[in-house]
Amino acid sequence: MKLQDIQANWDKFGANDPLWSILAWPDKSGHRWQIEEFFATGVQEIAEVLATVAALGLSPERGRALDFGCGVGRLTQALAEHFAEVDGVDISQAMLTLAAHYNRHGARCRYHLNETADLTRFGDGTFDFVYSSITLQHMPPRFARAYLREFLRVLKPQGVLVFQLPDRPRQWHRRLIQRLRPTRLFRLYQRLRHGDRPVMDMFGIPRPQVVAWLIAHGGHVVAVQPDDSADRYWTSFRYIVTKNVQTLSV
């Protein structure tokens, strides 16, 4: 699977039923999300996340934040209530066109199309807060790992990174299927089954591997908390991370 495949898939979601593709609640498919209700979920989520960060004794500056996998700006707009500047990044132009339409914070909120497996448009130590939710789960692990490394790179020395990522499917037969998902054979099966319709792929990385990867790339894992953002077939975690002070001082 290539990034271009992921991009094409999410452009289709963005054109067909964008709000439901971001928050796939069973009773909201078929354009049944009310826009105010949809964005209110982002306000609630960011308030809860920042309260959790504060409860852990972390207090990032409220300068600049990054929303990775911003979609139509559900969380980006909420972050703009707490940070002076917010950058939303997404792989789908269809989603970003809607995000610009829904922007209520003017130039303080910027949206960027990102079509590469890095964040080179941003320099080292750019952001006080980096957040990603229900995004990394939709890409093969090799891309998720690359972005995790980039999150740490663009994070300021006293900044905080918070992201959600599934661990593995709950059932053994789904774990077996996961091994096939990134292969050409499985992609062919999906095309035969779904035709030209977009597919919401799910991927995960086992928790010990995520923690080891973060540490290896200069992260200090403050907390790993159970998370219910993924679908019911997956276990999922929220990771709260800072930069390793010892690594920074070398």
QUITA-V755856 format. One record per residue. N is the residue number from 0. RES is the residue in one letter. PHI is phi in radians with two decimals (none if undefined). D_FIRST is the distance of its C-alpha to the first C-alpha in whole Angstrom. Layout:
N:RES:PHI:D_FIRST + N:RES:PHI:D_FIRST
This chain:
0:M:none:0 + 1:K:-1.84:4 + 2:L:-1.05:7 + 3:Q:-1.11:8 + 4:D:-1.16:6 + 5:I:-1.11:8 + 6:Q:-1.08:11 + 7:A:-1.06:11 + 8:N:-1.08:11 + 9:W:-1.36:14 + 10:D:-1.14:16 + 11:K:-1.16:17 + 12:F:-1.04:18 + 13:G:-1.11:20 + 14:A:-1.50:21 + 15:N:-1.65:22 + 16:D:-2.68:23 + 17:P:-1.09:22 + 18:L:-1.19:24 + 19:W:-1.16:24 + 20:S:-1.16:20 + 21:I:-1.50:21 + 22:L:-2.08:23 + 23:A:-1.49:23 + 24:W:-1.29:26 + 25:P:-0.96:27 + 26:D:-1.57:30 + 27:K:-2.02:29 + 28:S:-1.23:26 + 29:G:1.32:28 + 30:H:1.11:29 + 31:R:-1.71:31 + 32:W:-1.26:30 + 33:Q:-1.49:33 + 34:I:-1.06:33 + 35:E:-1.15:35 + 36:E:-1.13:34 + 37:F:-1.07:30 + 38:F:-1.23:31 + 39:A:-1.11:34 + 40:T:-1.12:31 + 41:G:-1.21:30 + 42:V:-1.04:33 + 43:Q:-1.13:34 + 44:E:-1.13:31 + 45:I:-1.16:31 + 46:A:-1.06:35 + 47:E:-1.19:34 + 48:V:-1.13:32 + 49:L:-1.17:34 + 50:A:-1.15:37 + 51:T:-1.14:35 + 52:V:-1.05:35 + 53:A:-1.13:38 + 54:A:-1.12:39 + 55:L:-1.52:38 + 56:G:1.45:40 + 57:L:-1.76:37 + 58:S:-2.46:38 + 59:P:-1.11:36 + 60:E:-1.06:38 + 61:R:-1.77:37 + 62:G:-1.46:36 + 63:R:-2.29:32 + 64:A:-2.16:29 + 65:L:-2.08:26 + 66:D:-1.94:24 + 67:F:-1.61:20 + 68:G:1.44:18 + 69:C:-1.26:21 + 70:G:1.03:21 + 71:V:-1.58:24 + 72:G:1.67:26 + 73:R:-0.96:27 + 74:L:-1.57:27 + 75:T:-1.06:28 + 76:Q:-1.12:31 + 77:A:-1.18:32 + 78:L:-1.09:31 + 79:A:-1.15:34 + 80:E:-1.36:36 + 81:H:-2.11:36 + 82:F:-2.16:35 + 83:A:-1.14:37 + 84:E:-2.40:34 + 85:V:-2.42:30 + 86:D:-1.97:27 + 87:G:-1.83:24 + 88:V:-2.12:20 + 89:D:-2.63:18 + 90:I:-1.59:15 + 91:S:-1.87:16 + 92:Q:-1.17:19 + 93:A:-1.05:20 + 94:M:-1.16:21 + 95:L:-1.19:22 + 96:T:-1.07:25 + 97:L:-1.21:26 + 98:A:-1.04:26 + 99:A:-1.10:29 + 100:H:-1.14:31 + 101:Y:-1.54:31 + 102:N:-1.13:32 + 103:R:-2.03:35 + 104:H:-2.13:36 + 105:G:1.02:36 + 106:A:-1.23:35 + 107:R:-1.24:35 + 108:C:-2.13:31 + 109:R:-2.05:29 + 110:Y:-2.05:25 + 111:H:-2.32:23 + 112:L:-1.44:19 + 113:N:-2.12:17 + 114:E:-1.92:14 + 115:T:-2.16:14 + 116:A:-1.51:13 + 117:D:-2.61:16 + 118:L:-2.21:20 + 119:T:-1.16:22 + 120:R:-1.15:23 + 121:F:-1.94:25 + 122:G:-1.38:28 + 123:D:-1.05:28 + 124:G:1.07:30 + 125:T:-1.48:30 + 126:F:-1.98:30 + 127:D:-1.39:32 + 128:F:-2.54:30 + 129:V:-2.14:26 + 130:Y:-2.34:25 + 131:S:-2.57:21 + 132:S:-2.37:21 + 133:I:0.79:19 + 134:T:-2.19:16 + 135:L:-1.05:14 + 136:Q:-1.21:14 + 137:H:-1.79:12 + 138:M:-2.36:9 + 139:P:-0.98:8 + 140:P:-0.95:11 + 141:R:-1.11:10 + 142:F:-1.32:10 + 143:A:-1.04:13 + 144:R:-1.09:15 + 145:A:-1.07:15 + 146:Y:-1.23:16 + 147:L:-1.05:19 + 148:R:-1.06:20 + 149:E:-1.18:20 + 150:F:-0.98:22 + 151:L:-1.18:25 + 152:R:-1.13:25 + 153:V:-1.46:26 + 154:L:-1.38:28 + 155:K:-1.20:32 + 156:P:-0.95:34 + 157:Q:-1.82:35 + 158:G:-1.43:32 + 159:V:-2.29:31 + 160:L:-1.91:27 + 161:V:-2.27:26 + 162:F:-2.58:23 + 163:Q:-1.97:22 + 164:L:-2.72:19 + 165:P:-1.14:19 + 166:D:-1.62:20 + 167:R:-2.89:19 + 168:P:-1.10:20 + 169:R:-1.29:24 + 170:Q:-1.82:24 + 171:W:-1.11:23 + 172:H:-1.22:22 + 173:R:-1.27:19 + 174:R:-1.13:18 + 175:L:-1.15:18 + 176:I:-1.09:15 + 177:Q:-1.02:13 + 178:R:-1.17:13 + 179:L:-1.61:11 + 180:R:-0.96:9 + 181:P:-1.33:6 + 182:T:-1.50:7 + 183:R:-1.12:8 + 184:L:-1.07:11 + 185:F:-1.20:10 + 186:R:-1.12:8 + 187:L:-1.12:11 + 188:Y:-1.02:13 + 189:Q:-1.12:12 + 190:R:-1.13:13 + 191:L:-1.19:16 + 192:R:-1.39:17 + 193:H:-1.85:16 + 194:G:1.12:17 + 195:D:-1.62:16 + 196:R:-1.30:17 + 197:P:-1.20:14 + 198:V:-2.18:13 + 199:M:-1.60:13 + 200:D:-1.19:11 + 201:M:-2.20:13 + 202:F:-2.40:12 + 203:G:-2.58:15 + 204:I:-2.32:17 + 205:P:-0.94:20 + 206:R:-0.89:23 + 207:P:-1.03:24 + 208:Q:-1.21:21 + 209:V:-1.11:21 + 210:V:-1.06:25 + 211:A:-1.09:25 + 212:W:-1.13:22 + 213:L:-1.08:24 + 214:I:-1.09:27 + 215:A:-1.12:26 + 216:H:-1.95:25 + 217:G:1.56:28 + 218:G:-1.72:28 + 219:H:-2.00:31 + 220:V:-1.44:30 + 221:V:-1.38:32 + 222:A:-2.75:31 + 223:V:-2.22:29 + 224:Q:-2.10:30 + 225:P:-1.00:29 + 226:D:-2.44:27 + 227:D:-1.98:26 + 228:S:-1.30:24 + 229:A:-1.26:21 + 230:D:-1.26:22 + 231:R:-1.17:24 + 232:Y:-1.50:22 + 233:W:-2.15:21 + 234:T:-1.56:23 + 235:S:-2.54:23 + 236:F:-2.36:24 + 237:R:-1.84:25 + 238:Y:-1.89:26 + 239:I:-2.06:29 + 240:V:-2.37:29 + 241:T:-2.14:31 + 242:K:-1.43:31 + 243:N:-1.26:33 + 244:V:-1.08:36 + 245:Q:-1.11:37 + 246:T:-1.13:34 + 247:L:-1.16:35 + 248:S:-1.47:38 + 249:V:-1.28:37
